[in-house]
């Protein structure tokens, strides 16, 4: 059992117990958890290791790629613009991003992007990892893609495309990608330790992502059942086990999938929402 650091209010002792059980019963390597109530920090715990070799302890300021948790901060950028009257959630996306109107998307509204209802769950042509790392390439592909279903009629998870779609609207209005806008308007002024991608100067604080080896048979069976929409959303391109630990992934801006921060930062950002 690794040593657990930080503090936990007595009334939330169950959170500490559950956190410890992740290590004793579920094979947790390293982790952190922070809980805010009415702006006050009532739980702030961390422990374990930041690498598979167990050479680096998880510290108070250890950063981790938080995957889809970055969708919230991406949405926050859009909501800040809406709050300032610069973004109309009921306006067509093409009002801000004219190229997006291609292939039947002229009626897609900004709120459809935010609620996974645009039909653009992913590009309709294959992307390579190198192309995923290029903002302009991904946005051009998404703008040219026909919706996978009639926009606004149903919801379907925009696993990777969400960050580019919402983020490009932010860029068209402000001239800044969501990472720069978030830093300028929110995380910088408030001292929140969160970025899209990760500056090379901060990699010494980064936790290695360690995934269990997949059950090949179960994985193959799952792939056989996946619809073309699911493939477009989740596997275009397939990131694999290694990509998120590479410098290329960290250097890119993929707001729906490569936000990096501490548990404390995530709690602060979602507290704002």
N, C-alpha and C positions, 0 to 999 in steps of 0.2 A: 504494500500500500504506500504510494508516494505521499509526501507531506502536502497537505492542503493549506494554501496561504490565503490571506485576506480576511474579510470579516463578514458576519451574517447576523442580522438582528435576531434576537431570541424567538420572535413570533414567526420567523421564517426558517426555523431549524430544520424543517422537513426538506427544504431546498438543499441545504448542506448534506443531509443524509442521502438524498437522491443523487447528488453530485458525487459523493464518495462511492456510492454503489456502482456508478459507471466504471470506476476503476476496479473495485473488488469483484464485481459480478459480470461485467460486460466487456472487459478487456480494453478499456479506454487507455490511450497512450498519453495524451495531454489535452487540456481543455481549460476554458474559463467560462464563467457565467456572471452576469450582472443584472440586477433587477432594480428599477427605479419605481417609486410610488410617490405620486404628487411631487415629482422633481427631486426627491430625496433618495439617495442610494441606500437600499436596505440589504442588498446582497452584492458582494464583490469578491468572488473566489477564483482561484486559479491553482493549477497543480499539474504534476506529471512532467512529460518530456516534449520538447519541440522538434525532435527528430527521431526517425526509426531506430537509429543506433543508440539512442538514449544517452547521448553525450551532452546535450544542451537542455537544462531545466526550463520548463515553461515559466516565464517571468511575468511580472505585472504588466509589462508593455509589449508582450509577444503579439505579433500580428499574424493573422491567418486569412487566407482566401475564403470568403464567406459565401461564395456561389450565389444562389438566387436571392439571398438576403440583400444584395445590392439593388434589387428592383425597387425596394422602398425608397432609398436615397435618390434613385433616378426619378421616381414619381415626385419626390419632394421638390426637385428642381422645377418640374412642370407646375406644381401647385404654387410655388413661390411666384412664378410668372403670372399665373392666373390671379393670384391675390393682388398683384400689382396692376392688373388690368391689361397686361401685355399679351395674354394668351386666353382665347375664348375656347372653353372645352367643348362647346357645341358648334364650333366652326369646322369646316372641312379641313383635313390635314393639308390638302393641296393649296389652301389659302396661304400657308406658310412655306410649303415645300411643293412647288408646282409640278415637278417631275413625278411626284407620288400619284398623280391622277391617272397614270398609264394603266391600261388593262383593266378597266372597270372599277377603279378605286376612287373615282371623283366624289363619291358620296360618303367615303369613310370619314368619320368625325374624330377629333382629337380624343374625345372620351372613349372611343372604341379602342384606341391604342392603349390607353391606361387600364382598360378592363379586359384586355386579351380578347376583344371581340372584332378586331379589324379583318380577320381572315388571313392576315399575312403572318402565319405562324412560323414561317421560315422561307428562304428563297426556293424557287422552283427549279434551280439549276445547281449542280454540285459545287460546293466551296471546298477549297483546301484550307489547312490550318494557316498557311502563309497569307491567304486571302482574308481569312477571318481577322487577322491582325491589322488589316488595312481598312480604316474607317470609311474612306471614300468608296472603295470597292464594294463593301457590304451594303452600304446605303444605296448605291446605284442598283445593285442586284434586287434589293427589296423594293425599290421604287418601280422596277420593271416587272415584278412578279404579279401575276393575277391572283386574287384572293382564293384561298382554298375552300371557302364557303361564302355565302352571301353576308357581307359585312353587317354587323349589328344584330344578326339573328341568333347567334349562339356564341358561346365562349369556348376557346381552346387555347391551351397553354402556349404562350410565345416564349419558349425557354431561353433562346439566345436573342431572337429578333427584337424582343421588348426594349432592350437597352438602346439599340440602334434607332428604332422607330421613335421612341419618346425623346431620345438624346438628339436626334437630328432636328426635330422640331425646336428643341431648346437652342441648338446651334443656329438655326435659321433666324431665330428672333434676336439672339444675343451676340452672335459671332463666336461664341465659346462652346466647346464640347461640354457635356455634363460634368466631366471631371474638373475642368477649370472653373466652371460656373459654381459647382458645389464648394470648391476650395475658396473662391473669391467671396461668395455670399453667405456661406453657412459654416463649413468646418474650420476655415481660417479664423474668422472673427470669434467663433465660439470655442476654439481650441479642441476640436473633435478629431481624434486620431483615425481618420478614414480616408482612403483614396480609391479611385478606380484605376486599376493597374497598381504598380508599386515603383516608386523611385529607387534606382539602384542603391542609393545611399542608405536605404532602410532595409535592405535584404538581410542584414545581420540579425534583425529582430524577427524574421519570418519563420513561422512553423512550417515544417515539411508536411505536405498532404500524404497520408498513408491510407491506402484502401485495401480492404481484404481482397484476396484473389478470387475472381468470380468463378462460380460453378458454370463450366463451359456448356454443359447440356441445358441447364436452365436458361442461360443467356441466349443460346441458339433458339430455344423454344419461344422465348419472349420476342426475339427479333422476327420470328416467323409470324407472330400475331400482330405486329405493329402495322398500322395503316400508313399510307404515303404521307398523310398529314403529320403523324407522330414522328416519322423518320425526318421529315423536313424540319420539325421543331427541335427534336432532341439529338439528331445524329447528322446534321449537316452544318459543319463537318463533325465527324466523331472525334472527340478530344482525347480519348484514350486515358490511360492511367498516368502517363508520364508528362503530358503537355503542361498541366497547371504548375508543375515544379520547375519549368524552364524559364530562362531569362526572356525569351521571346513572348511568352504568355504574360509575364509580369509587366513587360514594357508596353504591351498593347492596352487599348481602352475598350473593354467589353463590359459595359455597365451592368448587364443582366447576369453576369457570371464571374467577373474577376474583381469585385470590390475587395479591398483588403483593410482590415481594421481590428481593433480589440473588441472584446465583448462590451466594454464600457462605452466605446464609440457607437456600436450598434444600438445599445440601449438609449443613448442620447439622441440619435437620429430618429429612431422610432418614437421616442418621447415627444419630439417636435411634431411628428405627424399626428 
